[in-house]
Amino acid sequence: MESNIVLDEEPRGKYYRFEAGVDGSVVLKPVRVPAHVIAERKARIRKAQIEKRVQHNREQAAVMNKGFVAFMAVAILICCVVCYFYISLQGEVTTRLRSMASLQSEIQAVSIDNDMLEKRIGAQEDIAQIKTEATQSLGMQTVTPDQIVYYSVSDKDYMLQYDDIE
């Protein structure tokens, strides 16, 4: 009982072979995958990877078309212009604050000088009034030159009083 099946021939794409058993049965036995098939498989896998990368690159290129690049360039330019104006305005504000501080200190110095002069004027008026009262009402006499004693006084001959003293 022999069959018409050729047992040594390998069917394409199938990696098994038929073997006739002792009792006349047919058994499927796996066979070693040929080297050219392994090479073909590796080539197909490599080709699929390359195609996947190419597709990914195409998708990225589609996202970065000319219109998108132009839009991004305009947006970046606008951001740079806004930043430039903001920084220049910030510099002007800083300069004006420094100028204001300088002017305020000048105002304070002039105000202090003005207060000092007002007090001196007030003191001179009081001295003249005191002299007339002393000579007329109290009968006092003016000082003779040998009674005058000179001494030096510091420039701070006035006092600012901000609150009542109790």
C-alpha positions as CSV (number, residue, x, y, z in Angstrom):
1,M,0.0,0.0,0.0
2,E,2.0,2.8,-1.2
3,S,0.5,6.2,-1.8
4,N,1.1,8.7,-4.6
5,I,2.3,11.4,-2.2
6,V,5.9,12.5,-2.6
7,L,7.3,12.7,0.9
8,D,10.6,14.4,0.4
9,E,9.4,17.5,-1.4
10,E,8.7,20.6,0.8
11,P,5.5,22.5,0.1
12,R,6.2,26.2,-0.3
13,G,5.5,28.2,2.8
14,K,4.9,25.1,5.0
15,Y,7.7,23.9,7.2
16,Y,6.6,20.4,7.9
17,R,6.7,17.2,5.9
18,F,4.8,14.0,5.7
19,E,6.5,10.9,6.8
20,A,5.1,7.5,6.4
21,G,4.8,5.5,9.6
22,V,5.6,1.8,10.0
23,D,2.0,0.8,10.1
24,G,1.2,2.7,6.9
25,S,0.0,5.9,8.6
26,V,1.2,9.4,7.6
27,V,2.7,11.7,10.2
28,L,3.5,15.4,10.0
29,K,7.1,16.2,11.1
30,P,8.4,19.7,11.5
31,V,11.4,20.6,9.4
32,R,14.1,23.2,9.8
33,V,13.3,26.6,8.2
34,P,15.5,27.2,5.3
35,A,18.1,30.1,5.4
36,H,16.6,31.9,2.4
37,V,13.2,32.0,4.1
38,I,14.7,33.4,7.3
39,A,16.5,36.1,5.2
40,E,13.3,36.9,3.4
41,R,11.4,37.2,6.7
42,K,14.2,39.6,8.0
43,A,14.0,41.6,4.8
44,R,10.2,41.9,5.1
45,I,10.5,43.0,8.8
46,R,13.2,45.6,7.9
47,K,11.1,46.8,5.0
48,A,8.0,47.2,7.2
49,Q,10.1,49.1,9.8
50,I,11.4,51.5,7.1
51,E,7.9,52.0,5.7
52,K,6.7,52.8,9.2
53,R,9.4,55.4,9.7
54,V,8.7,56.9,6.3
55,Q,5.0,57.1,7.2
56,H,5.9,58.8,10.5
57,N,8.2,61.3,8.8
58,R,5.5,62.1,6.2
59,E,3.0,62.7,9.0
60,Q,5.4,65.1,10.7
61,A,6.2,66.8,7.4
62,A,2.4,67.2,6.8
63,V,2.1,68.9,10.2
64,M,5.0,71.3,9.5
65,N,3.8,72.7,6.1
66,K,4.6,76.2,4.8
67,G,1.5,77.8,6.3
68,F,2.2,76.5,9.7
69,V,5.9,77.6,9.6
70,A,4.8,81.1,8.4
71,F,2.2,81.3,11.2
72,M,4.8,80.3,13.8
73,A,7.4,82.8,12.4
74,V,4.8,85.6,12.7
75,A,3.8,84.6,16.2
76,I,7.4,84.5,17.3
77,L,8.0,87.9,15.7
78,I,5.0,89.4,17.5
79,C,6.2,87.9,20.8
80,C,9.6,89.5,20.3
81,V,8.1,92.9,19.6
82,V,5.9,92.7,22.6
83,C,8.8,91.7,24.8
84,Y,10.9,94.6,23.4
85,F,8.3,97.2,24.2
86,Y,7.6,95.7,27.6
87,I,11.3,95.9,28.5
88,S,11.7,99.4,27.2
89,L,8.6,100.6,29.2
90,Q,10.0,98.9,32.3
91,G,13.3,100.8,31.8
92,E,11.4,104.1,31.5
93,V,9.4,103.4,34.7
94,T,12.6,102.6,36.5
95,T,14.3,105.8,35.3
96,R,11.3,107.9,36.2
97,L,11.1,106.3,39.7
98,R,14.8,107.2,40.3
99,S,14.1,110.8,39.0
100,M,11.1,111.1,41.4
101,A,13.2,109.9,44.3
102,S,15.9,112.5,43.5
103,L,13.3,115.2,43.2
104,Q,11.6,114.2,46.5
105,S,14.9,114.4,48.3
106,E,15.5,117.9,46.8
107,I,12.1,119.0,47.9
108,Q,12.7,117.7,51.4
109,A,16.0,119.5,51.6
110,V,14.5,122.8,50.3
111,S,11.6,122.4,52.7
112,I,14.0,122.0,55.6
113,D,16.0,125.1,54.5
114,N,12.7,127.0,54.2
115,D,11.6,126.0,57.7
116,M,15.0,127.1,59.1
117,L,14.8,130.5,57.4
118,E,11.3,131.1,58.6
119,K,12.4,130.3,62.2
120,R,15.3,132.7,61.8
121,I,13.1,135.5,60.5
122,G,10.6,134.8,63.3
123,A,13.5,134.9,65.8
124,Q,14.7,138.3,64.5
125,E,11.3,139.9,64.7
126,D,11.0,138.7,68.3
127,I,14.4,140.1,69.2
128,A,13.5,143.6,67.8
129,Q,10.2,143.5,69.7
130,I,11.9,142.4,72.9
131,K,14.5,145.2,72.5
132,T,11.8,147.9,72.1
133,E,9.8,146.5,75.0
134,A,12.9,146.3,77.2
135,T,14.1,149.8,76.5
136,Q,10.7,151.6,76.6
137,S,8.7,149.7,79.1
138,L,11.3,148.3,81.5
139,G,13.8,151.2,81.2
140,M,16.7,148.9,80.2
141,Q,19.8,150.3,78.4
142,T,21.7,148.9,75.4
143,V,24.9,147.1,76.0
144,T,28.2,148.9,75.8
145,P,31.0,147.5,73.6
146,D,33.1,146.4,76.6
147,Q,30.3,144.2,77.9
148,I,30.0,142.2,74.6
149,V,31.6,138.7,74.6
150,Y,31.8,136.8,71.3
151,Y,31.6,133.0,71.1
152,S,31.0,130.6,68.1
153,V,27.9,128.7,67.6
154,S,27.1,125.7,65.4
155,D,24.9,126.1,62.3
156,K,22.1,124.2,64.0
157,D,20.5,127.0,65.9
158,Y,17.0,125.9,65.4
159,M,14.8,123.0,66.3
160,L,11.9,121.4,64.5
161,Q,9.0,120.5,66.8
162,Y,6.5,118.1,65.3
163,D,4.4,117.5,68.4
164,D,3.4,119.4,71.6
165,I,5.7,118.8,74.5
166,E,3.8,118.1,77.8
